[in-house]
Amino acid sequence: MASELLKVSLTAGVTNSESVLINGVSGHTYTILSITFCETAGAAETFDLYIDNDGGGTDFEIYSDQALAANATFEHTSKFVIEGTDHLCAATASSANVDVVVSYLDQTL
């Protein structure tokens, strides 16, 4: 049975190692509605947001070295889709403390 569910992914403390924000599952389509990045350590930072195609290590950048001021919030509001086993990932350029909230629609056939 097909379904459409509004969901949220909460990831605290994104740092300079890859954080998987959405771990895609076969048979699902994910429509990303919004993403917020909030720097909580009081230090300016840069971050990458990317799709890891099929979780296989081939990354497609959405943001590369995007600036994020100290104690600031960055909001992405353009919609995009990931499918199946794709992963939505984020990482900062250095050791950091950035919280990420992703609102999305999870659709199955």
C-alpha positions as CSV (number, residue, x, y, z in Angstrom):
1,M,0.0,0.0,0.0
2,A,1.3,3.4,-1.0
3,S,1.9,6.0,1.7
4,E,3.0,9.6,2.2
5,L,4.3,10.7,5.6
6,L,5.7,14.0,6.7
7,K,8.8,13.4,8.8
8,V,11.7,15.2,10.4
9,S,15.4,14.2,10.8
10,L,17.2,15.7,13.8
11,T,21.0,15.5,13.9
12,A,22.8,17.2,16.7
13,G,26.5,17.9,16.7
14,V,27.4,17.6,13.0
15,T,31.2,17.8,12.7
16,N,34.0,17.2,10.2
17,S,33.1,13.5,9.7
18,E,30.2,12.5,7.5
19,S,26.8,12.6,9.1
20,V,24.0,10.8,7.3
21,L,20.9,13.0,7.7
22,I,18.6,10.6,5.7
23,N,19.5,7.0,5.1
24,G,17.5,6.1,2.0
25,V,15.6,2.8,1.7
26,S,14.8,1.0,-1.5
27,G,11.2,1.6,-2.6
28,H,11.0,5.1,-1.0
29,T,11.2,8.6,-2.5
30,Y,12.1,11.5,-0.2
31,T,11.0,15.0,-1.0
32,I,13.2,17.4,1.0
33,L,11.1,20.4,2.1
34,S,13.6,22.4,4.2
35,I,16.9,22.1,6.0
36,T,18.3,24.3,8.8
37,F,21.9,24.4,10.0
38,C,22.5,26.0,13.4
39,E,26.0,26.7,14.6
40,T,26.0,26.2,18.4
41,A,29.7,26.5,19.5
42,G,30.2,30.2,18.9
43,A,32.7,29.8,16.0
44,A,32.2,30.6,12.3
45,E,32.2,27.4,10.2
46,T,31.7,26.1,6.7
47,F,29.7,23.0,5.8
48,D,29.0,20.7,2.9
49,L,25.6,19.2,2.1
50,Y,25.5,16.4,-0.5
51,I,23.8,13.4,-1.8
52,D,25.7,10.1,-1.6
53,N,24.4,8.2,-4.6
54,D,23.1,4.8,-3.5
55,G,25.3,5.1,-0.4
56,G,28.3,4.1,-2.6
57,G,30.6,7.0,-2.0
58,T,29.9,9.0,-5.2
59,D,28.9,12.4,-3.7
60,F,26.9,15.1,-5.5
61,E,27.3,18.5,-3.8
62,I,24.4,20.7,-3.0
63,Y,26.5,23.1,-0.9
64,S,30.3,23.1,-0.8
65,D,32.1,25.1,1.8
66,Q,29.0,27.1,2.6
67,A,29.7,29.8,5.2
68,L,27.9,29.6,8.6
69,A,28.6,32.4,11.0
70,A,29.1,31.9,14.7
71,N,25.8,31.2,16.6
72,A,23.9,31.7,13.3
73,T,21.3,29.6,11.4
74,F,21.3,28.8,7.7
75,E,18.1,27.7,6.0
76,H,17.7,25.9,2.7
77,T,14.1,26.1,1.4
78,S,14.3,24.8,-2.2
79,K,12.8,21.4,-2.6
80,F,14.6,18.5,-4.1
81,V,14.2,14.7,-4.3
82,I,16.4,11.7,-3.3
83,E,15.3,8.2,-4.2
84,G,15.8,4.7,-3.0
85,T,19.1,4.0,-1.2
86,D,20.6,7.5,-1.7
87,H,21.8,9.2,1.4
88,L,21.5,12.9,2.3
89,C,24.7,13.8,4.2
90,A,26.5,16.8,5.8
91,A,29.9,17.6,7.2
92,T,31.7,20.6,8.4
93,A,35.2,21.7,7.4
94,S,36.7,21.3,10.9
95,S,35.7,20.2,14.3
96,A,32.4,21.9,15.0
97,N,29.1,21.7,16.7
98,V,26.3,22.2,14.2
99,D,22.7,21.0,14.6
100,V,20.7,20.0,11.5
101,V,17.0,19.7,11.1
102,V,15.5,18.2,7.8
103,S,11.8,18.3,7.1
104,Y,10.8,15.9,4.4
105,L,8.0,13.8,2.8
106,D,8.6,10.1,2.7
107,Q,6.7,8.4,-0.1
108,T,6.4,4.7,-0.9
109,L,4.7,2.8,-3.7
